[in-house]
Amino acid sequence: MKNFKKKFVQNTLVGNIVGAIYHWVNTRLVPEKTYIKRRYKKKFGERLNLKDPTTLNEKILWLKLNDRTPLHTQCADKFAVRDYIKKKIGDKYLVPLYYDTYEATNIIPENLPEPPYIIKTNHDSGGGIFVYNESLINWKEVQKSLKKRLKQNYYPASKEWQYKNIKPRIIVEKLLLTSANKIPFDYKLHCFNGKVLTIQVDMERGTDNHFRNWYNTDWEREPFKWSSVKENGKKTDPSDYDVEKPSTLNEMIRLSEILAEPFRYVRVDWYDVDGKLFFGEITFHHDGGNKPIEPKEWDYKLGEKLVLKK
């Protein structure tokens, strides 16, 4: 048994080392276009057409390779984007910022306000650390996790160029909660050539029952899904999980189109907290362009709506 355990540990260690080397070579030495084509083939089971892209996912991947500006970098930076929001629509839509730092060791209760708040980094696509009660937090583990995240660059594995040159920092923001003490719904407005085309609503984020619905701008359910989470929650009848049209919908659409004006495709995220809007983030390549839209025909139908050439 001891020999078995020893061999198992050795084989696991070797496997981890080999896997790490393969990942490093694949993400850093393989040319961008080749890497993206291989990943698409693995996800969709077919070749990626970048010469004449027709589906929405193909066009998002084309943009990933061909549409890169300093403004993309600013808007992908969860700290720097605040200046863009102030300039375009005003700072009243910004989530209150409590603290920011480049050092994980500075994340200690003495430097932070009274909970609730959320701790996150500005340069990646990961989630945050929700703090409701400081006495329940292992601050050493939080610092360890943040140190690791600060050393990571989201670009090599995603090939989303806008993240490549962001200077990593930690930000602490107010944790938005409704009057019922719940995380508010997350409204994600997908803008095609400056106009909102479809709206994704994420509910129960941070729980095991996180689910997502899709609506058009008239708040009618869309006939497709495009997700990495379950649709309509656990019930079988989608109507059981219909979301009431938010009173802020028209304002959300208007503001999103102002923010989306410089871009061909962009997703603008919002939180509705008891009728008050807060800006969430800007995303340029939803799910990295690597999540199938079902039924597949809608990948083509939505692709027709997005014009790449200005």
Steps between C-alpha positions, in 0.01 A plus 500: 500500500783742584664432161167556327451833676856605417457416131161675494650817645795484261276445198268780610793736549647413160160539339454842658844613384441374145157666496645830618772490234248418227273785615790747501615399151145495364402841636829687449682351201217393269399790267181680599302407192601134520413486869157654443427268205595191700285605793203571274533157334502336842193692619289495182628194316558696178755732344498870578440731204689823561518607135125534468348455848123452503396380847502728803770294670718514188460877483584539869820301441579714195462809719720339763783489245434818304335761721751630757528854631616670821132565576440124507770468765360784708149358490614147590684638804244496785677797661583715195154451346361719777646806323330395176166469680541841666578661165219337303205480740608638840631350823159448662487157334829381653507251785665675798873425511632449852865414447760409239857374527773319308599293805304200627648544847307827529173309497434491873192606698679808632517643147143417406155639587217326677358206300339412274750548217661308216872454437614439142775566251474740208679304229333163458163336454473329838246553773546684826516423870176588675548628853197516727675433831874571537538258791407211270771583244841332493698808405824308439322282245343806340843663465646177361223478240537865402880473470452213257244693297720811483775291337270363232441649157162409352617552141710188419224247564213715370673695220287797603756770427326769705613326821864469397629840611283571804704571812355263763353648813252407771178694540246490781147614419173522682312171475168584340200347675128547449259601777441124542874463572560306177749539215318699228425360157781549249380645168741458210412696187662374179556789261548450125642802317395727783145368545368261764384180331452245777503499879636234730373488859699311763326413825610346828866566423738353755258216584447145377182618328664757271301510177456719195219620274511686167266779388463738208467875551119465522555258790383194311684172556760419236480165317866418567745450784869589514639407834743321724237470777167321510200665339179572692626357828384159621135511392394346172257770388697809384204725580546418869818703489387794293656819628286808539594781264718741698375856541849616398505314167474805275770679697721191483463485123564873455814499714634180348475644150692810609778282641494263200525771234876461428482119468367250248402244761498543876310374802409760763404369844269662755361438847151618591484560876141578588460720193843663510751410229867421558752430224659155521762452230571503127581176318615478139489125433211328676614158626814555292308420181522134603149414617254355247167674450208259498321432273799540269300693241498793742877525487451582131193722551675708766815506290304665218418787735864587574680705233879474532614755246453865583 
